[in-house]
Amino acid sequence: MSHTVCIPKDMDNEEKLARLTEREKVCLRQWLQHKSAKEIAADLHISHHAVEKRLKMARTKLGTTSSLQAARLLSQSEGYGRTVPQTPDLHAHTLQPQASYVRPLILGATAMTLVAAALFVLLPSMGEDPLHSETVVQVRNGDEQLESALNILIAAATVGPDGEVVLTNPLGDQRYLQPRSGHYWQISAIGHHDLSSRSLWDRTLKVRGRKALSEPLFYNSNEFPREPLRVAQRSILLPGSDVEWQFIVAQSLEVPD
């Protein structure tokens, strides 16, 4: 049986609970399930710093000394047995606005792929080194995959009321969830906490410059020991934010597709 916290049904408690935001409630519900801040952050696709900030705000509003006590107060007011299979605070308010620029990103990526394929067919083949040609094709194909993942990441990103970036939907590739899998992504901005794939674990991707980029920047990186990377980076100004966010997708050159 769950521990019971008796809450006087007075206006003071109702007013305190009414001050909680839906984002703070989501964190409290998951905290009551004995999840850590990092586990909650992974479920909500936000940084653990953002989770800790929401829990602190909830404690302050409810006048409690612990997040567990605040979570129990919320649970008592809502009724026991409630579970949180999804994170509605990260979806409903953002999906519709995102649709306005998801389609242009997808169409743009498709057009670039067709142009690259046409140029490859038209290139003269006489006198070319077969090994060199094969390498060029492999690099081109790898960059197209990185750009596709980068576009999906940008399309899923939005800025919440706290000014931090969150994802409306995670990238479907499970390799981004496996520690040190060779497939990584990261979203960074000056003055904000990095949001990154679980696969990076305790590492951070370096940002190469912060100049606005209308097209992705592709480059090789040796920032991880014994794991050379192929990186795609793009700078985006997200709606609702006055800072440029650096979107980075990287793949190990030694990990097969």
N, C-alpha and C positions, 0 to 999 in steps of 0.2 A: 504494500500500500504506500502511496505517496505521502510525504510529510505534509501536514495540514497547517496552513497559516491562517489564523482568524483575522479577518479584516472587518472593522466596524463599518457598516454601511452608512457612512455620513458623506456630506457634500465635499469635505476636505479630501478624502481619499479618491472620490470620483473625479474631482478636479485635477488631482495629481496624475491619475491614470490617463485622463483625457489629454494631458500635455505631451504624452509620449507620441513620437512619430511612428509610422508603420515600420520604418527601417529599424528603429530601436526595439520595437516589439518582436520583429523577426529574430534579432540577435538574442533577446532575452529568452524566447521560446527554445532556441537551439542550445543556449547555455543551460537551460533546465534539463536538457538531454545529456548533460555532462560532456559536452564537446568543448575543446580548447578554442582559443581565439584563432589559431591557425587553421583548425579544422572548419570552423564557421566561415573564415575568409575564403577557404578553398571551395566550400559549397556555394557561397554567394558571389564568387569571382570578384572579390575586392581584396584590398590589403588587410593584413591583420591589425595594422595601426588604425584603420577605419573602424574595424570591429571594436577595438578597445575604446575608441573615442565614443562610439554609440553606447556602449555599456556604461561608460563613465557619465554620459549625459543622462541616461536612464536612472542611474543611482542618485544623481543630483536632483532630478525632478521628483523622484519618489521619496527622497530623504532617507535612503537606506545606506548601510555601511558596506554591503557586499552585493555583487551582481546576482548571486544565488537568491538572496532575500528579495531583490527586486523582481527576479524571474518568478518566484513563488507568489508574490503579490499580484503580478499580472495573470498568472495561471489561475489563481483563486477567483479573480474578477471575471475571467472568461469561461471558467468551468473546466474541470479536469478532463483528461482524455483527448485534448486537442493535439494534433500533430501538425508538422509543417513540412509536407512533401515537396513543396515548391517555394519559390521566393517571389511572391507577387509584387513586392515593392520594387523589384528590378525590371519588371516587364511591362505592365499595363500602360505606364505613363510615357514609355519611350518607343514602343514598337511602331506606332503610326508615323511619328516624325522621321524615323530612320528610313522608312520606305522611300522618301523623296530622293535620297542619294545612294541607296543600295543599288538600284537599277543602273544608274550611270556608271558606277564602279564596275559592275559585272559586264556591262556592254563595252566599257573601255578596255577591260582585260581581254575580252573576246576579240575585239578589233586588233589589239596589239599582237595577239597570238596568230591571227590570220595574216597580218602584215609580215611577221617574222617567217611564217611558213612560206609565203610567196617569195620573199627575198632569198630564202634558202634554195628554192627550186630554180630561181633565175641565176644564181651564182655560177660562173663558169667552173667546170670541174677539171678541165685539162691542166696538168701540171701540178695539181694539189697533192700534198702529202696525205695519204689515207688516214694515218694515225692522228694528224693534226685536225683533219676534218671531223673525225669521230669525237675528239676532245671538244671541239667547238660545239657540236650538236649536244653533247652531254651537258656542257655548261649552260647552253641555251635552254634545254629542257628543265634543268635544275632551277634556273632563274624564273622560268614560267611558273613552276610549282611554288616557289617562294612568293612570287607576286600574287598568285591566287590566294595563298594563305594570308598574305598581308591585307588584301582587299576584304577578305572575310572578317579579319580582326578589326579593321577600321569600321566596317559596316555594323559590327556588333557593339561598338563602343559608344558610350554616352557619359555625360557629366552629371553627377547627382547634386542634390541641394547643398551637400557639404563641400562641393568643389572638387571632389575626387572622381577619377574616371572609374566606371564599372562596365561590365559586359552584360548585354541583354541575353546573349546566348554564348556558350563556350564553343571553342573550335572542336569539331567532331572527332578529329584524329586523337585516339587514345594515347599516342606516343607523347603528347604534350602533358600527360598526367604522370608519366613514368619517370622517376628521377634519373637524370643524366642519360636520357634516351637518345640524344643527338638531335632532337627536334625541340626548338625553344621559341618563345615569344616574350616580348616585354613592351610595356607602355610607360614612358617616362616624361616628366616635365619638371622644369626648375621650380623648386619650392613645394613639390608634391611627392608623395610616396610612390615608388615604382609599383606597378601592377604587373606580375609576371606569371608565366606558366609554372606549374608545380615541378615540371621536369628540370628547371634550372636549380631547384633545391636551394642551396645556400650561396649560389653564384649570381652575378649580375652581368648583363651585357653592356659593354661600353657604347656610349653614344658617340658617333663620329660627326662632329659639328652639329649645329642647331639651326642651320639656314633653311628657310622654307623651300620645300621641294615639290614641284608639280608632278614629278615622276619619281619612282623608287630609285634609290641609290644602291647599287650592288657592289660588294667588295668582299675580299677574303680577309679573314682575321685569325691571328694566332694568340688571342687573349687567354684561351684556356689551354693549359699545358697538355701536350700530347693529344690535342683534339682540334685540329684546324677546322675553321668554320667558313661557310659561304653565307653571307648576310645580305638581307634586303632591308632598307630603312627608308621611312618617309615621314615628313613633318606635316601634321594636320592641325588646323584650328577647328576644334569641335564646337558645335552650337552650345551656347550657355557658358563658354569659357573664354577668357581673354589671353590665354597662354597657348603656345604651340606644343602639342604633344608629339613625342617621337615614338613612332610605331616601328618595332624591330622584329623581324622573323629570321631565325638562323637555323642552319642545318649542318651537322657534322659532315665533312667531306669523306670521312672514312666509314660512314654508316650507310649501307645500301638502302634503296627505297623499299 
